[in-house]
Amino acid sequence: MSPPLLSAEEEGGQSNVSLVSSSSTMDCISQSGSGLKERNYLGLSDCSSVDSSAVSSLSEEKKNNLNLRATELRLGLPGSQSPEREPELCLLKSGKPDEKPLFPLLPSKEGICSSSQKNVVSGNKRGFSDTMDGFSEVKSSMYTEGNWMFQTASDSEAPQSVGQGKFSGNSGMNVALSPRPSGAQPAIMKELPTKVLQQERPRGTNGTSHNPKTASNNNNSSAPAPKAQVVGWPPIRSFRKNSLATTSKNNDEVDGKPGPGALFVKVSMDGAPYLRKVDLRTYATYQELSSALEKMFSCFTLGQCGSQGAPGREMLSESKLRDLLHGSEYVLTYEDKDGDWMLVGDVPWEMFIDSCKRLKIMKGSDAIGLAPRAMEKSRNRN
Amino acid sequence: MMNYFPDEVLEHVFDFVTSHRDRNAVSLVCKLWYRVERFSRQRVFIGNCYAISPERLIDRFPGVKALTLKGKPHFADFNLVPQDWGGYVQPWIEALARSRIGLEELRLKRMVVSDESLDVLSRSFTNFKSLVLVSCEGFTTDGLEAIAANCRFLRELDLQENEIEEKKNLWLGCFPDSCTSLVSLNFACLKEINLVALERLVARNPNLKSLKLNRAVPLEALQRILMRAPQLVDLGTGSFVLDRDSDDSETYRKLRGTILKCRSIRNLSGFLEVAPRCLPAIYPICLNLTYLNLSYAAGIHGSELIKLIRLCGKLQRLWILDYIGDKGLEIVASTCKDLQELRVFPSDPFGAGHAAVTETGLVAISSGCPKLNSLLYFCQQMTNAALIAVAKNCPNFIRFRLCILDPTKPDPVTMQPLDEGFGAIVQSSKRLRRLSLSGLLTDRVFLYIGMYAEQLEMLSIAFAGESDKGMLYVLNGCKKLRKLEIRDSPFGDMALLRDVGKYETMRSLWMSSCDVTLGGCKTLAKQMPRLNVEIINENDQMEFAHEDSQKVEKMYLYRTLVGPRKDAPEFVWTLV
């Protein structure tokens, strides 16, 4: 069983690297880890048992990451697991042409059909290679949508069609990958369509229990498909169904605020040339949001995203970014309904998304005067 | 004694008898009463447009002024009836026009209405006052232009959930300047509207009491309209969002001021899109509301929704999305003590695992709102215990429709079917007239229904039952049954044919994806010539297998006095 060993070693070897890089989300392309990454994929793609063992070893790696992370000053509650990072999203979102060629390249390299899904991922930073699940989920969802950009637009469309497409794509994955560590769940949650994430949210906030999430995930993947196929069930007039679908789409466009399928808010960052939008409903915890934002904005922080730099440089960038985002340099703030700028992390997640109108990544120096950091507060509470 | 009264006196007495059923009963007393009643009847209700012909209607009731017609079967709402099945209003309008009937009001539900029909309608009846179209289709804004332009005394134009093709956006401008008689206008189902024409129309119609706007009307326009119409009783906001270039705070301030003056509003709906920070503008009128319909307001949820509900202490009817959640329903229960009707619609019909409302919310409502008599509840799950509690708390149900999104789901606590729960409902609500079932159900629930649901008139069954006995319990026990619709349930020929005379006491029976066979349907049709037994066969068109043992995919039968209809499409086969 050399492949698993190999991958375990890889993981061991990689964990050093990834400890440094794991918190960085910017890694949009194959970097230092690319050589390592390839081996990783071979190991993972050999067979499902290998996959799961690789997966579990990866999760251990992640736990290592988590421990380190837990010591960093970050938004969110201590002790909660680090969510999976979203692979390739940065790549696609930033839309830089450099990154795109990676996609077609990798399939031929791998030569395995399932790995073609990972192609999307393999261009990513290592963190994503942690669980094949996450990747395949992402891949299928992304390929379903074309790219992430499209996904955002279509998220708010008729939920049932989106759901159907994605569920059928993912159900296979879920079944194969059921013995996933719970750490892997959040990323997968994120990759699934917003609808599913909404459903997951009540469970997601509970955090770590594996089975319910898997079960619910499986439910999500298996149950909606048959339901959606039953003509005329549930018994709702088509006029109402269509109207609700239109409304959610319009709400999304109009105010950037409430809609059953998505809750998009603007995210700005000091010094970034343009703003982004995130769908708050795709996250269940502050940590998920935080790491998603890291990925999104690491591009700006480090300049050119996707340049095929030397491994050394990439590692450096990652660590620098980590410092930037998690050290004292930047804080995440939001504007609430009353127009006040608040520090993210003080109130329960549900309350937060209810009142958050927009987000801003401020320089730490500008944030002096906002409430004491959430971490400290929650530590005190705990 | 009454026979010695002149007809005029009888007529005058009958004027006080208004409900259709009572007037029908009056007409059966004796030939004299039949005669007096029929000439004095002005309002006629025809629940199935194929049960009678326009000619016979006109013959019996030459004085008809207000007509209600219903076309397609109820399950057409859920895409179970193919396009072009039927339900055309054209022959009715043509016949009424030919006979110079003084038609003033027309109310249509699930019918196919063409632009030509609307045109003929608008030109043939000089006193025409009221057009209400519910779930209809087949017409465009051209037809609306004709209505607007030609009906000089129009009081009511109410378009509810129709499929209307929107061509030019001119129809509202076709109301002449002399049109000042409007009392009710509802165009919420359209996508566009001419705002200028709308504001001018509202300005010159001071009797407007009911106005339901569509999503093309932003807040600024709403504010101007409400300025002109503070007398409104029934308001459907369109969007509740600001135009992008408007000055938010100024508009909000004006809106709030205007709404404060609208003290008569009792019914509120719309909010097809919402800017939540503008919602507080309507808080002042919430305490007057008796009907609140937020079932299209996907943009109101969470704390905003709760805030709104808390202010509506006088609500009698509440339509809402399941965003409200069980917790929200508890707040409804503690706030709306006069609540009689509750409808909770699913925000996410095909989503699994999103437990928006469950049995908990329903139990809370039942214990807080004992006057509850009408319920439509889409939920993730239900338990027998909850239904039993609801039955105890609310013995006054007239309508009880429960839809568990997973149609064969058992009680999640006991894993038992929901027979006992529904049994409790029918046993305790002795005046129950309409019932829809869902969840895992055996024949037992039908036994209960047959035993206790003495007033039941309409029953909807889906994915329920185990054998023919189930259907038989219902047919034998429910003496007042008028409409029975069944899908995906194991009822077959034995149940269908046991008591064929029963169907002439009912309006209609729908069975789809059940076990009835072609042979069974043929037998029924042969024995009952006054039933139209229609087989809908979409797949084969003309090529029926003609095998009597073959199961019939969709069967719709109804009593009729005029034989098989002549407008049936190719895929509908009326058995004789």
Interface residues (C-beta under 8 A of the other chain):
Chain A: P159 Q160 G163 Q164 K195 V196 Q198 Q199 E200 P202 R203 S216 N219 N220 A223 P224 K227 A228 V230 V231 G232 W233 P234 P235 I236 R237 S238 F239 R240 K241 S243 L244 T247 S248 N250 N251 V254 D255 K257 P258 G259 P260 K337 E350 D354
Chain B: F75 D77 F78 N79 L80 S135 E161 N162 E163 C189 R215 S239 V241 L272 E273 V274 A275 P276 R277 S295 Y296 A298 G299 I300 H301 G302 S303 L321 Y323 F345 P346 S347 D348 P349 F350 G351 A352 G353 H354 A355 F378 C403 L405 D406 P407 S436 S460 A462 R487
